[in-house]
Amino acid sequence: MKSPFKYLVTTGMSLCSMLMLLPAKAQTDLDGIMMNKNNFCTGFQYTYNTWDEYWEGKLKRTNLNLGNVTTQMVGWMGNYGITNKLNFLFSVPYVWTKSSAGTLHGMDGMQDLSLSLKYKFLETKVGKGKLTLIGLGGFSFPVSDYVADYQPLSIGLGSKNVTLRVIGDYEVNKMFVTGAAAYVHRRNIFIDRDYYYTDEVHYTNEVEMPDAATFQLRAGYRGGLFGAEAVVNNWTTLGGFDITRNNMPFPSNRMNATVVGVNFKCNPRAFPGMSLIAGGSYTVAGRNVGQTLSASGGLFYVFDFNRKPKTTK
């Protein structure tokens, strides 16, 4: 009987897509908005991903040994305004995976902690609108001892990552366009076997992880009580190798994906500081990734530590 791993893709890219295309909550590491000094935005987000078709290299196919592969995440996220121009952001997700067919068991656990500094180095008037340029540096690393070499049901890829991102945002009368580009450097990982095969045999437990580049374009309406946007996101692995019919999925596979989505945000007038978010996305093109359909929602609140407590005489 053929191994059920043989025709699978990794959920690692599904997780990456899930984290890259976060809904339009207040001030993420991908948008052109900054948190004010001494304001702290925090909350929780739930994301559901599913796929039953995937690209094996450039060939799109299904696998009846797996059926539908689902990935769910509950993430705690936050953003603190150190100054009006410098923000500190963090996120840590709990992830669990499952397949609807076959004998493989899903996994669950804490995935990777992400820490970022976001700096606004330019804000100027251009025509009738405002142009903002932002730089971001981030670092992420696993916070649990999960098994990366268990694809496609591993909860992550296990690498330590350094991300450098540039963001440009232009806004006119609450309508905006935001573009972002990033380079992701990924450290090598170690797996629980002494040799493995990619496009050649490696007699080691160390896996060289290829770096990656990501690009995003978003446009929409940014109002005081309501916001909506359309998003196009591209992730390209700068190296790696294709899944072959005689090989199993592997953490260092070349994984490319183009994802489109929509996001919505509501700030209830009755609860100042609160934000409700929702969004969805779909992978329209890829290589060695699942054609993932995602939906998410969350609740966030902004704490203003600038306010002085009221006193009574």
C-alpha positions in Angstrom: 0.0 0.0 0.0 1.3 3.4 -0.9 2.2 5.7 2.0 -0.5 8.3 2.6 2.2 10.9 3.0 3.3 10.5 -0.6 0.8 12.7 -2.3 0.3 15.3 0.5 1.3 18.9 0.9 2.4 20.5 4.1 0.1 22.5 6.3 3.1 24.8 7.0 2.1 27.0 4.1 -1.5 26.9 5.2 -0.4 28.2 8.6 1.8 30.9 6.9 -1.2 32.0 4.8 -3.4 32.0 7.9 -0.9 34.3 9.7 -0.1 36.5 6.8 -3.7 37.4 6.0 -5.0 38.5 9.4 -8.3 40.4 9.4 -8.4 44.1 9.6 -8.2 44.6 13.3 -6.5 47.7 14.6 -2.9 48.1 13.8 -1.3 44.8 12.6 2.3 44.3 11.3 0.9 44.5 7.8 -1.2 47.7 7.7 -0.4 51.4 7.6 -1.9 52.3 11.0 0.1 53.1 14.1 -1.0 52.7 17.8 -0.9 56.0 19.8 1.6 56.3 22.6 0.6 54.4 25.8 -2.3 52.7 24.1 -2.5 48.9 24.2 -4.7 47.0 21.8 -5.1 43.3 22.6 -7.6 40.5 21.9 -8.2 37.0 20.5 -8.8 35.7 17.0 -10.1 32.4 15.8 -9.2 31.1 12.3 -10.4 28.0 10.5 -8.6 26.6 7.4 -9.6 23.7 5.2 -8.4 22.1 1.9 -8.9 18.9 0.0 -7.1 19.8 -3.2 -3.4 20.8 -3.4 -0.6 21.4 -5.8 2.0 18.6 -6.1 4.7 20.8 -7.7 2.6 22.4 -10.5 0.1 19.4 -10.6 -3.2 20.0 -8.9 -4.7 16.9 -7.3 -6.6 15.3 -4.3 -5.8 12.5 -1.9 -8.5 10.1 -0.7 -6.2 8.9 2.1 -6.6 12.3 3.8 -10.0 13.7 2.7 -10.3 17.3 4.1 -7.4 18.6 6.1 -8.4 21.3 8.6 -6.3 23.7 10.7 -7.7 25.7 13.5 -6.1 28.5 15.5 -6.9 30.6 18.5 -4.4 33.4 18.8 -3.7 36.0 21.4 -2.3 39.2 19.9 -1.3 42.7 21.1 0.1 46.0 20.1 1.5 48.6 22.5 2.4 52.2 21.5 5.8 53.0 22.9 5.6 56.3 21.1 3.3 57.6 18.4 6.0 56.5 15.9 7.2 53.2 17.5 5.0 50.2 18.3 5.7 46.8 19.8 3.6 43.9 18.6 3.3 40.2 19.6 1.2 37.2 18.8 1.1 33.6 20.0 -1.3 31.0 18.5 -2.6 27.7 19.7 -3.1 25.4 16.7 -4.7 22.0 16.1 -5.0 20.0 12.9 -7.1 17.1 11.7 -7.8 15.0 8.6 -11.2 13.5 7.8 -9.9 10.2 6.3 -7.0 7.8 6.7 -5.1 6.8 9.8 -3.0 9.9 10.5 -3.7 11.6 13.8 -3.8 15.4 14.1 -1.6 17.5 16.4 -2.3 20.4 18.7 -0.3 22.8 20.8 1.3 26.2 21.1 3.0 27.2 17.9 5.4 30.2 17.4 5.7 33.4 19.4 6.1 36.5 17.1 7.6 39.7 18.3 7.9 42.9 16.2 8.9 46.5 16.3 7.0 48.8 13.9 8.4 52.3 13.1 6.8 55.2 11.2 9.6 57.1 9.5 7.6 59.3 7.2 4.2 60.9 7.1 3.6 63.6 4.6 0.8 65.2 2.5 0.7 64.1 -1.1 -2.0 65.6 -3.3 -5.3 65.4 -1.5 -4.2 62.5 0.7 -1.6 61.4 3.3 1.4 59.2 2.5 2.9 57.1 5.3 6.0 54.9 5.1 6.7 52.3 7.8 9.5 49.9 8.5 9.1 46.7 10.6 11.5 44.1 12.1 10.2 40.9 13.6 11.4 37.7 15.1 9.5 34.4 15.7 10.4 31.1 17.3 8.6 27.9 18.5 7.4 28.0 22.1 6.6 24.2 22.3 8.5 21.1 21.2 6.2 20.2 18.4 7.3 17.8 15.6 7.9 19.7 12.3 8.7 16.6 10.3 5.1 15.3 10.5 3.5 16.7 7.4 0.8 17.6 6.6 -0.5 17.5 10.2 2.3 19.3 12.0 1.3 22.6 13.6 4.3 24.5 12.2 7.7 24.3 10.5 9.8 24.7 13.6 12.2 27.4 12.3 13.3 30.6 13.9 12.5 33.5 11.6 13.7 37.1 11.1 11.4 39.3 9.1 12.2 42.8 7.6 9.2 44.6 6.1 8.5 47.9 4.3 5.0 49.3 4.3 3.6 52.2 2.2 0.1 53.5 2.9 -1.8 56.3 1.0 -5.2 57.5 2.4 -7.7 60.0 0.8 -11.1 60.7 2.5 -10.9 57.4 4.4 -10.2 55.4 1.3 -6.8 53.8 1.3 -4.3 51.7 -0.6 -1.5 49.8 1.3 1.4 47.9 -0.1 3.9 45.8 1.8 7.0 43.8 0.9 9.0 41.6 3.3 12.1 39.3 3.3 11.9 36.3 5.7 15.2 34.7 6.8 14.6 31.2 8.3 17.1 29.4 10.5 17.8 25.7 9.9 15.8 23.1 11.9 16.7 19.7 13.3 14.5 16.6 12.9 14.3 13.2 14.6 16.1 11.1 12.0 19.7 10.9 10.9 19.2 11.0 7.2 16.6 12.2 4.7 16.1 12.7 1.0 15.2 15.9 -0.9 16.5 15.9 -4.4 19.6 14.1 -3.0 20.5 12.1 0.2 21.4 14.0 3.3 23.2 12.1 6.1 22.3 14.6 8.9 19.4 15.6 11.1 19.8 19.3 10.2 17.5 20.7 7.5 18.4 23.8 5.6 15.3 26.0 5.4 15.0 28.3 2.4 14.3 32.0 2.9 11.1 33.5 1.6 9.6 36.8 0.3 6.1 38.0 0.7 4.2 40.8 -1.0 0.8 42.2 -0.1 -1.6 44.8 -1.6 -4.8 45.9 0.3 -7.3 48.6 -0.5 -10.6 49.7 1.1 -12.4 52.0 3.4 -11.1 53.0 6.9 -13.8 54.7 8.8 -14.3 55.4 12.5 -17.0 52.9 13.2 -16.6 50.6 10.2 -13.8 49.4 7.9 -13.6 47.0 4.9 -10.8 45.9 2.6 -9.8 43.6 -0.2 -6.4 41.9 0.1 -4.0 40.1 -2.2 -1.1 38.3 -0.6 1.8 36.4 -2.2 4.3 34.1 -0.5 7.3 32.8 -2.4 9.9 30.4 -1.1 13.3 31.3 -2.3 14.6 27.8 -2.9 13.5 24.3 -1.7 12.2 21.4 -3.9 8.9 20.1 -5.2 7.0 17.2 -3.7 7.4 14.2 -6.0 5.3 11.1 -6.4 8.1 9.0 -4.9 8.8 11.3 -1.9 7.0 12.5 1.1 6.2 16.2 2.0 9.1 17.9 3.9 9.5 21.1 5.8 12.0 22.6 3.3 9.7 22.1 0.2 9.3 25.0 -2.1 5.9 26.5 -1.1 4.4 29.3 -3.1 0.9 30.7 -2.7 -1.3 33.6 -3.9 -4.2 34.3 -1.6 -7.1 36.7 -2.0 -9.4 37.8 0.7 -11.8 40.3 2.3 -11.7 41.7 5.8 -14.2 43.7 7.9 -14.0 45.6 11.1 -16.7 47.2 13.3 -16.2 49.5 16.3 -19.5 49.5 18.3 -20.5 52.9 19.3 -21.9 51.6 22.6 -18.5 50.1 23.5 -15.7 52.6 22.9 -12.3 51.0 22.3 -13.8 47.6 21.2 -13.3 46.2 17.7 -15.1 43.2 16.2 -13.3 41.7 13.1 -14.2 39.1 10.5 -12.6 37.9 7.3 -12.1 35.2 4.7 -9.5 34.2 2.1 -8.9 31.7 -0.7 -5.7 30.4 -2.2 -6.1 31.0 -6.0 -2.7 29.7 -7.1 0.1 27.7 -5.6 3.0 25.3 -5.7 3.3 22.4 -3.1 0.5 24.0 -1.0 -3.2 23.2 -0.3 -5.9 25.2 -2.0 -7.0 26.6 1.3 -10.3 28.3 2.2 -10.1 30.3 5.4 -12.5 32.1 7.7 -11.8 34.1 10.9 -13.2 36.4 13.5 -12.1 38.1 16.6 -12.6 40.6 19.4 -10.1 43.3 20.4 -10.0 46.2 22.9 -7.8 49.3 23.2 -6.7 50.3 26.6 -5.7 53.9 26.9 -3.1 54.4 29.7 -2.9 58.1 29.0 -6.2 58.7 30.8 -6.0 60.0 34.3 -8.5 58.6 36.8 -11.2 60.9 37.9 -11.1 62.3 41.4 -13.9 63.7 43.6 -13.6 66.4 46.1 
